[in-house]
Amino acid sequence: MAAPLCCLRTVVHGCHRHVLKNSCFISPPSPIMNRSWVAVRLFATESAVVKKFIKEKKTSKEPVIRRLTKEQLEEKRKETDRPKPFGLTAWKPSDDVYVARYYPKPIHEPETAIEMLKKFQRLDFTNPAQAVYVKLTLDMKLEKKKKVDPFVGYLHLPFPFIKEPNKVLVFTEEAEEAEIARNGGAAFVGGIELIPQILNDELQADFYIATPDIIAKLNILKNKLRKKFPKTKRGSVGNDVANMIKLFESCYEYMVEEECLVQTKIATLDMPVEHIAANLDALVKDVCKHKPLSFGPFVEKAVLRSATSEALYIDCQKFFPQVVENIDEE
């Protein structure tokens, strides 16, 4: 009964106050009007243990890892003593038709992977002379915090798939060097008078080489040529014009992209399996020259694919250069 009476008294007091306001008379404030009838819920205060935990969590500098990184996930999936791979269904599928993301990706021998690419081409009725690509993931780490600098490599494949020689353009101002370049097989030879023709796309070449005395006058071509611009690190700037032309006329260029990836074309699918494997062997060996063997294998992962097929993981350890140990015979 107490609650209804309080509500009735509040209503009556409000009506009475409204009538007196219209008659220019306001009654003194009543404590009943200041009373709040909204329900209030009281919570217990945090314990000392909870306060201490929250304080330590805020002051700690260690990052909170909620998800595993790709490297940690790969390391966990390499543990073969587990009944099944971490986060996957089983080590091997029990049927020939399965969802690929639930099982570890199979690793094939290079020759087996090439045969599979040829089979994919026949089943899909695609171009038999399509390109074959390889993607190498490199371990660029050295001692402490040092890393291998991204590099550009030039390789003479044992079975070249490019029939026509590369077009080489030579920048030089010396008449003797220009004559040597023309006799050596250069497609274009000249000085700064070639700059307007290159900017207007009237002259195009596969490789651009230059002598040291003219390289400073070619800065206007940096944005146009970009990666093809002559540089000393790439071996495209020097005085030995004849040997540079021989190198670039028949070589194949590859480079490290995204700090640790080498993605390049190595053959065409209509070539024999032995020729494709030999080109892959030459590429892996040439890449491994850029890191000392004492730091372990340079190539962490290799993926082989054609222009229209899926990617296949391959085991290229047999292509790695071996450390030769000299044993003194007593």
C-alpha positions, 0 to 999 in steps of 0.5 A: 500500500505504501508505493501506491500512496506515494505515487498518488501523492506525487500526482496530486502534488504535481497537479496542485503545483500546475494550478498554482503556477497558472495563478502566479503562485509557486509553492516551495520545492518539495523533497518528494519531487527530487526523489528518483523512482528509477531502479538502481542496481548496485555492483560489487567492487572488483577484488584486489586480485582482479585489479592486480591482473588488469594493471599487469596486463596494461603495463606489460609490453608483450604483444598479445598473440591471438592467432598463429602466424604463417611461420608458426603454423607451418612449424606446427604442421611439420610435427610428424609425431601428431596423429594428424597435422595441426588444424587439418583433417589427416596426413593423407586423404583416403580417397582420390577426390577430396577438399584440398584445404583440409590436407597438407599439400603434397610435394612431388619430385620435379620430373613427376610434377612436369609429367603432371603439368603435361597431363593437365594440358592434354586434359584441358585441351590448352596450348601445348607450347605454353610457358612453364614458371617456377616460384622460389621462396628464399631464406635471406637471413644471415648472421644476426640481423644481416640479410642477403640484399635483393639481387638480379641474376643472369643465366645461360640455360642449358636448353634455351626456349627463346629462339631469337637472340636478345636485342642489346642497345649500347650507349657509348660516345667513343667511336672505337667502342661503337665499332666494337659493339656493331661488330659484336652484334648489338642491335642499336649503338649510339649516344645521347641522340638515342634518348628522344627515340627511346622516349617516343617508343621508336627504339626498344631493346631487351637489354641496355648497356652503357659505358661509364663516361655516358651513364650520367647523361642518361638519368632522364631515361630512369623512369622510362626504362625502370628495371632495364636502366643500366646499372653497375650492380647488374653488370650492364655498365662497363668498358668491356663492351664485347663481353657484355654483348655476348652475355646479354645477347644469349642470357636469361634474366631473373630477379628477387621480388618482394624481398624473398621471391624469384618468379621466372619462366624456365621453359615451355611445356612442349620441351622434353621432361629432361630439358625442363628439369635441366633448366630448373637445375641450372636456375636453382644452382645459380640462385644458391650462389648468392648465399654462402652454403654454411648458412644452410639451404637458400631455397625454402620452397619451390612451386612449379606451374604452367600458364593454365595449370594449378601450382605444384609443390616440388622437392628440389633438394637434389639440385642444391650445390653440395659442400665439398669437404677436403680430407687430408690423406695420411 
